[in-house]
C-alpha cells in the first residue's frame, strides 16, 4: 500500500519503473477511517495479539455452513474460544452457530463489532467476523 498521495507515494522522488496506483488509496487516506481496509487489518492484528486462542489455540473447522461460508474455531486452554466466519458469496448469509454465544470482536462491518451472538449470525456479502465466546469454561460448539 502506498504511504500517501504525493508524487512518489511516500516511497521515493525517483521516477518509478511501473506506474503507481490511484493517489487516494494510501495509508494516509485510510488511517482513522474505521471502514477502511487498513483499519480492519489493524483491528484484526491487535485482536490476534490480545486473544490467547488466536495465538496458540487448537483449530476446529465448523461443519454445516451455508454455501460460500467458511468457519472455524480456535481455543487455547483456559482462554475464551474465538470463532472466525468468512462469507465468500456475494449475498449475505445467516450462519447457524448452535450452542454459540458471545460477541463480535472484529468485523468487515465495524458497526456490528460488540454485537451479541446467540445461536446464529448474519454475515454480510464478502464479509467476515471474529466472535469471542462468553465463557471460557463452556465450549462454543455443543
C-alpha atoms as a printed R data frame, in Angstrom:
    type eleno elety resid chain resno       x       y       z
1   ATOM     1    CA   UNK     A     1   0.000   0.000   0.000
2   ATOM     2    CA   UNK     A     2   1.219   3.476  -0.822
3   ATOM     3    CA   UNK     A     3   2.073   5.763   2.090
4   ATOM     4    CA   UNK     A     4   0.461   8.949   0.778
5   ATOM     5    CA   UNK     A     5  -0.792  10.731  -2.337
6   ATOM     6    CA   UNK     A     6   2.419  12.639  -3.112
7   ATOM     7    CA   UNK     A     7   4.164  12.200  -6.465
8   ATOM     8    CA   UNK     A     8   6.395   9.387  -5.144
9   ATOM     9    CA   UNK     A     9   3.579   7.988  -2.973
10  ATOM    10    CA   UNK     A    10   5.790   8.327   0.105
11  ATOM    11    CA   UNK     A    11   8.459   5.955  -1.168
12  ATOM    12    CA   UNK     A    12  10.776   7.980  -3.376
13  ATOM    13    CA   UNK     A    13  11.093  11.065  -5.528
14  ATOM    14    CA   UNK     A    14  12.578   8.977  -8.373
15  ATOM    15    CA   UNK     A    15  10.592   8.060 -11.467
16  ATOM    16    CA   UNK     A    16   9.063   4.583 -10.905
17  ATOM    17    CA   UNK     A    17   9.578   1.831 -13.462
18  ATOM    18    CA   UNK     A    18   5.882   0.867 -13.078
19  ATOM    19    CA   UNK     A    19   3.005   3.323 -12.603
20  ATOM    20    CA   UNK     A    20   1.685   3.965  -9.098
21  ATOM    21    CA   UNK     A    21  -1.894   3.178  -8.214
22  ATOM    22    CA   UNK     A    22  -4.523   5.845  -7.563
23  ATOM    23    CA   UNK     A    23  -3.244   8.543  -5.205
24  ATOM    24    CA   UNK     A    24  -6.344   8.328  -2.989
25  ATOM    25    CA   UNK     A    25  -5.603   4.702  -1.937
26  ATOM    26    CA   UNK     A    26  -2.919   5.107   0.706
27  ATOM    27    CA   UNK     A    27  -2.124   4.723   4.379
28  ATOM    28    CA   UNK     A    28  -2.613   8.475   4.831
29  ATOM    29    CA   UNK     A    29  -6.103   8.423   3.287
30  ATOM    30    CA   UNK     A    30  -7.282   5.317   5.185
31  ATOM    31    CA   UNK     A    31  -5.786   5.979   8.629
32  ATOM    32    CA   UNK     A    32  -8.543   6.704  11.136
33  ATOM    33    CA   UNK     A    33 -11.355   5.581   8.806
34  ATOM    34    CA   UNK     A    34 -12.948   2.650  10.684
35  ATOM    35    CA   UNK     A    35 -14.450   1.333   7.438
36  ATOM    36    CA   UNK     A    36 -11.122   1.195   5.583
37  ATOM    37    CA   UNK     A    37  -9.149  -1.920   4.750
38  ATOM    38    CA   UNK     A    38  -6.141  -0.529   6.625
39  ATOM    39    CA   UNK     A    39  -8.089  -0.076   9.868
40  ATOM    40    CA   UNK     A    40  -9.739  -3.510   9.508
41  ATOM    41    CA   UNK     A    41  -6.290  -5.098   9.310
42  ATOM    42    CA   UNK     A    42  -5.078  -3.064  12.286
43  ATOM    43    CA   UNK     A    43  -8.063  -4.181  14.407
44  ATOM    44    CA   UNK     A    44  -7.574  -7.824  13.369
45  ATOM    45    CA   UNK     A    45  -3.828  -7.768  14.090
46  ATOM    46    CA   UNK     A    46  -4.332  -6.228  17.541
47  ATOM    47    CA   UNK     A    47  -7.123  -8.677  18.342
48  ATOM    48    CA   UNK     A    48  -4.862 -11.593  17.409
49  ATOM    49    CA   UNK     A    49  -2.187 -10.268  19.775
50  ATOM    50    CA   UNK     A    50  -4.738  -9.991  22.620
51  ATOM    51    CA   UNK     A    51  -6.522 -13.342  22.246
52  ATOM    52    CA   UNK     A    52  -4.617 -16.407  23.503
53  ATOM    53    CA   UNK     A    53  -6.908 -18.657  21.452
54  ATOM    54    CA   UNK     A    54  -5.846 -16.923  18.236
55  ATOM    55    CA   UNK     A    55  -2.171 -17.185  19.146
56  ATOM    56    CA   UNK     A    56  -1.903 -20.788  20.266
57  ATOM    57    CA   UNK     A    57  -5.366 -22.317  20.290
58  ATOM    58    CA   UNK     A    58  -6.480 -25.553  18.717
59  ATOM    59    CA   UNK     A    59  -8.107 -25.354  15.284
60  ATOM    60    CA   UNK     A    60 -11.514 -26.859  14.545
61  ATOM    61    CA   UNK     A    61 -13.282 -26.319  11.230
62  ATOM    62    CA   UNK     A    62 -17.059 -25.946  11.684
63  ATOM    63    CA   UNK     A    63 -19.387 -28.126   9.623
64  ATOM    64    CA   UNK     A    64 -22.850 -27.364   8.273
65  ATOM    65    CA   UNK     A    65 -22.085 -23.927   6.879
66  ATOM    66    CA   UNK     A    66 -24.171 -22.400   4.061
67  ATOM    67    CA   UNK     A    67 -22.721 -22.363   0.538
68  ATOM    68    CA   UNK     A    68 -19.809 -19.930   0.313
69  ATOM    69    CA   UNK     A    69 -19.211 -19.741   4.067
70  ATOM    70    CA   UNK     A    70 -16.069 -20.988   5.797
71  ATOM    71    CA   UNK     A    71 -15.893 -21.054   9.593
72  ATOM    72    CA   UNK     A    72 -13.502 -22.299  12.228
73  ATOM    73    CA   UNK     A    73 -12.973 -22.076  15.959
74  ATOM    74    CA   UNK     A    74  -9.746 -21.710  17.902
75  ATOM    75    CA   UNK     A    75  -9.441 -22.296  21.626
76  ATOM    76    CA   UNK     A    76  -6.486 -22.278  23.987
77  ATOM    77    CA   UNK     A    77  -6.724 -23.946  27.408
78  ATOM    78    CA   UNK     A    78  -8.194 -21.550  29.957
79  ATOM    79    CA   UNK     A    79  -8.978 -18.889  27.347
80  ATOM    80    CA   UNK     A    80 -12.207 -17.945  25.683
81  ATOM    81    CA   UNK     A    81 -12.736 -19.532  22.283
82  ATOM    82    CA   UNK     A    82 -12.768 -17.421  19.129
83  ATOM    83    CA   UNK     A    83 -14.818 -18.310  16.054
84  ATOM    84    CA   UNK     A    84 -13.966 -16.878  12.639
85  ATOM    85    CA   UNK     A    85 -16.660 -16.812   9.945
86  ATOM    86    CA   UNK     A    86 -15.907 -15.787   6.346
87  ATOM    87    CA   UNK     A    87 -18.625 -15.314   3.730
88  ATOM    88    CA   UNK     A    88 -17.162 -15.593   0.222
89  ATOM    89    CA   UNK     A    89 -20.531 -15.268  -1.507
90  ATOM    90    CA   UNK     A    90 -21.973 -12.070  -2.962
91  ATOM    91    CA   UNK     A    91 -25.111 -12.405  -0.815
92  ATOM    92    CA   UNK     A    92 -25.485 -12.089   2.974
93  ATOM    93    CA   UNK     A    93 -25.606 -15.472   4.729
94  ATOM    94    CA   UNK     A    94 -27.200 -16.473   8.022
95  ATOM    95    CA   UNK     A    95 -24.807 -18.874   9.678
96  ATOM    96    CA   UNK     A    96 -26.042 -21.400  12.245
97  ATOM    97    CA   UNK     A    97 -23.799 -21.473  15.301
98  ATOM    98    CA   UNK     A    98 -25.686 -23.871  17.580
99  ATOM    99    CA   UNK     A    99 -24.520 -23.515  21.157
100 ATOM   100    CA   UNK     A   100 -22.506 -20.382  20.416
101 ATOM   101    CA   UNK     A   101 -22.875 -17.264  22.468
102 ATOM   102    CA   UNK     A   102 -20.598 -14.309  22.741
103 ATOM   103    CA   UNK     A   103 -19.904 -11.082  20.905
104 ATOM   104    CA   UNK     A   104 -18.381  -9.838  17.664
105 ATOM   105    CA   UNK     A   105 -14.767  -8.784  18.202
106 ATOM   106    CA   UNK     A   106 -13.817  -7.732  14.672
107 ATOM   107    CA   UNK     A   107 -15.915  -7.422  11.532
108 ATOM   108    CA   UNK     A   108 -15.563  -6.182   7.990
109 ATOM   109    CA   UNK     A   109 -18.592  -4.066   9.004
110 ATOM   110    CA   UNK     A   110 -17.365  -2.126  12.062
111 ATOM   111    CA   UNK     A   111 -20.949  -1.216  13.045
112 ATOM   112    CA   UNK     A   112 -21.596  -4.804  14.231
113 ATOM   113    CA   UNK     A   113 -18.484  -5.026  16.439
114 ATOM   114    CA   UNK     A   114 -19.585  -5.590  20.030
115 ATOM   115    CA   UNK     A   115 -22.929  -7.102  18.962
116 ATOM   116    CA   UNK     A   116 -24.165 -10.172  20.821
117 ATOM   117    CA   UNK     A   117 -24.186 -13.554  19.071
118 ATOM   118    CA   UNK     A   118 -26.598 -16.268  20.204
119 ATOM   119    CA   UNK     A   119 -27.133 -19.338  18.067
120 ATOM   120    CA   UNK     A   120 -26.743 -17.767  14.617
121 ATOM   121    CA   UNK     A   121 -25.244 -14.736  12.948
122 ATOM   122    CA   UNK     A   122 -25.772 -12.965   9.634
123 ATOM   123    CA   UNK     A   123 -22.575 -12.242   7.735
124 ATOM   124    CA   UNK     A   124 -22.579  -9.553   5.040
125 ATOM   125    CA   UNK     A   125 -21.759 -10.401   1.433
126 ATOM   126    CA   UNK     A   126 -17.978 -10.875   1.133
127 ATOM   127    CA   UNK     A   127 -17.783 -10.196   4.872
128 ATOM   128    CA   UNK     A   128 -16.094 -11.772   7.860
129 ATOM   129    CA   UNK     A   129 -16.460 -11.849  11.641
130 ATOM   130    CA   UNK     A   130 -14.326 -12.803  14.648
131 ATOM   131    CA   UNK     A   131 -16.574 -13.863  17.509
132 ATOM   132    CA   UNK     A   132 -15.415 -14.298  21.118
133 ATOM   133    CA   UNK     A   133 -17.049 -16.880  23.321
134 ATOM   134    CA   UNK     A   134 -18.576 -15.534  26.513
135 ATOM   135    CA   UNK     A   135 -17.402 -18.187  28.958
136 ATOM   136    CA   UNK     A   136 -14.005 -19.896  28.831
137 ATOM   137    CA   UNK     A   137 -15.369 -22.763  30.943
138 ATOM   138    CA   UNK     A   138 -18.025 -23.618  28.347
139 ATOM   139    CA   UNK     A   139 -17.117 -24.513  24.739
140 ATOM   140    CA   UNK     A   140 -18.775 -22.526  21.965
141 ATOM   141    CA   UNK     A   141 -19.863 -25.582  19.988
142 ATOM   142    CA   UNK     A   142 -22.271 -28.046  21.535
